[in-house]
């Protein structure tokens, strides 16, 4: 099997990789678009209302799950916005709550930044996936040149957003409000 990043629009290899989750396949494909500098496909992904081929391909990686299709298309949109003009993909780390700890100026980041606290609280109370507010958080991370969340984790969390246990929201809140490191 050839590498999934060798031809970013060839999904056949990605679809035949059973050991990879759909979220991993999505992120691998998106990273391949950045590595191959497919600026046309990335630009198409930044148009979330247009039925473009890259948007439909991103949704197809959800394997017909209606909620997953919407989530994958949105995560591809966020990924493309974050990577506009970049030549190397940032796979990210942690969940969105953890990533948002890096939003803000040099004197007040994350839980110490009132605007960031308002944004995370608006996200956490949403009953449906808060698409616009997540977009705002991703845009803030990009503007602050901060590390993005794990795109794979973001897709997983948004897929389970309406789960009655609300575990995604709990995880994001927990990681955002981590206690400060012990000072010497």
C-alpha positions in Angstrom: 0.0 0.0 0.0 1.4 3.4 -0.9 1.6 6.2 1.7 -1.7 8.0 2.2 0.0 11.4 1.7 1.6 10.6 -1.7 -1.6 11.5 -3.6 -3.9 13.6 -1.4 -7.0 13.1 -3.6 -6.6 9.3 -4.0 -8.8 8.0 -1.2 -8.7 4.4 -2.3 -5.7 3.7 -0.1 -7.1 5.5 2.8 -10.4 3.6 2.6 -8.6 0.3 2.5 -6.7 0.9 5.7 -8.8 -0.8 8.3 -6.2 -0.3 11.1 -6.8 3.4 10.9 -9.9 5.1 12.3 -11.9 7.4 10.1 -10.6 10.3 12.1 -7.0 9.2 11.5 -7.8 8.8 7.8 -9.3 12.3 7.6 -6.2 13.9 9.3 -3.8 11.9 7.2 -5.6 13.1 4.0 -5.7 16.7 5.2 -2.0 16.7 6.1 -1.3 15.3 2.7 -3.0 18.3 1.1 -0.7 20.7 3.0 2.4 18.6 2.3 1.7 18.5 -1.4 0.8 22.2 -1.3 -2.6 21.5 -2.9 -3.8 25.1 -2.3 -6.8 24.7 -4.6 -8.2 21.9 -2.4 -7.4 23.7 0.8 -9.1 26.8 -0.6 -12.2 24.7 -1.5 -12.3 23.4 2.1 -12.4 27.0 3.4 -15.8 27.4 1.6 -18.0 25.4 3.9 -21.3 26.1 2.1 -20.0 25.1 -1.4 -20.4 21.5 -2.5 -16.8 21.2 -3.6 -15.0 17.9 -4.3 -12.6 18.2 -1.4 -15.5 18.9 1.0 -17.4 15.9 -0.2 -14.3 13.7 0.0 -13.7 14.8 3.6 -17.3 13.8 4.4 -17.0 10.5 2.6 -14.4 9.4 5.2 -17.2 9.2 7.8 -18.5 6.2 5.9 -22.1 7.3 5.6 -22.6 8.3 9.2 -24.8 11.5 8.8 -23.5 13.2 11.9 -20.0 12.2 11.0 -20.2 13.6 7.6 -21.1 17.0 9.0 -18.3 16.8 11.6 -15.7 15.7 9.1 -16.6 18.5 6.7 -16.4 21.1 9.5 -13.1 19.7 10.8 -11.7 19.9 7.3 -12.9 23.5 7.1 -11.2 24.4 10.5 -8.0 22.5 9.4 -7.9 24.5 6.1 -8.5 27.8 7.8 -5.7 27.1 10.4 -3.3 26.0 7.6 -3.9 28.8 5.1 -0.5 29.8 3.8 1.4 27.2 5.8 3.7 24.6 4.1 3.9 22.1 6.9 0.9 20.5 8.6 0.3 20.9 12.3 -1.3 17.7 13.5 -2.0 19.3 16.9 -2.1 18.0 20.4 -4.7 17.4 23.1 -8.3 18.6 22.9 -9.7 22.0 22.2 -9.9 22.9 25.9 -6.2 22.2 26.3 -5.3 24.2 23.1 -7.3 27.2 24.3 -5.1 27.5 27.3 -2.7 29.2 24.8 -5.1 31.9 23.6 -4.4 35.4 24.8 -1.6 37.9 25.2 1.7 37.4 27.0 0.3 38.6 30.3 -3.0 36.6 30.3 -3.6 33.3 28.5 -6.3 30.7 28.8 -8.0 30.7 32.2 -6.4 34.1 33.0 -7.8 35.7 29.9 -11.4 37.0 30.3 -12.2 36.8 26.6 -10.9 33.2 26.4 -12.9 32.2 29.4 -16.1 33.6 27.9 -15.4 31.8 24.7 -14.8 28.4 26.3 -17.9 28.8 28.5 -20.0 29.6 25.5 -18.7 26.5 23.8 -19.2 24.3 26.8 -22.9 25.1 27.3 -23.9 24.5 23.7 -26.3 21.6 23.3 -25.4 21.2 19.6 -21.9 21.4 18.2 -21.0 25.1 18.5 -19.6 25.4 14.9 -19.1 29.2 14.9 -17.5 29.4 18.4 -15.1 26.5 17.6 -14.2 28.3 14.4 -13.5 31.4 16.5 -11.3 29.4 18.8 -9.3 27.9 15.9 -8.9 31.4 14.4 -7.6 32.7 17.7 -5.1 29.9 18.0 -3.9 30.7 14.4 -3.7 34.4 15.2 -1.7 33.7 18.4 0.5 31.3 16.5 -0.4 28.7 19.1 -0.5 24.9 18.6 -3.9 23.7 17.4 -5.8 20.9 19.0 -5.4 17.4 17.8 -7.6 17.4 14.6 -8.3 13.7 15.2 -9.5 14.4 18.7 -11.5 17.4 17.6 -13.4 15.2 15.1 -13.9 12.6 17.8 -15.2 15.1 20.3 -17.5 16.9 17.9 -19.0 13.5 16.8 -19.9 12.7 20.5 -21.0 16.2 21.3 -24.7 15.3 21.9 -23.8 12.2 23.9 -26.0 12.3 27.1 -22.9 11.9 29.2 -21.5 15.1 27.7 -18.0 13.7 28.1 -16.4 15.9 25.4 -17.5 19.0 27.1 -16.3 17.7 30.5 -12.9 16.8 29.0 -12.5 20.2 27.4 -13.5 22.0 30.6 -11.2 19.8 32.7 -8.2 20.5 30.4 -8.9 24.2 30.0 -9.2 24.8 33.8 -6.1 22.7 34.8 -4.6 24.1 38.0 -1.6 26.4 37.3 1.8 24.9 37.7 3.3 25.1 41.1 5.5 28.2 41.3 8.9 28.2 43.0 
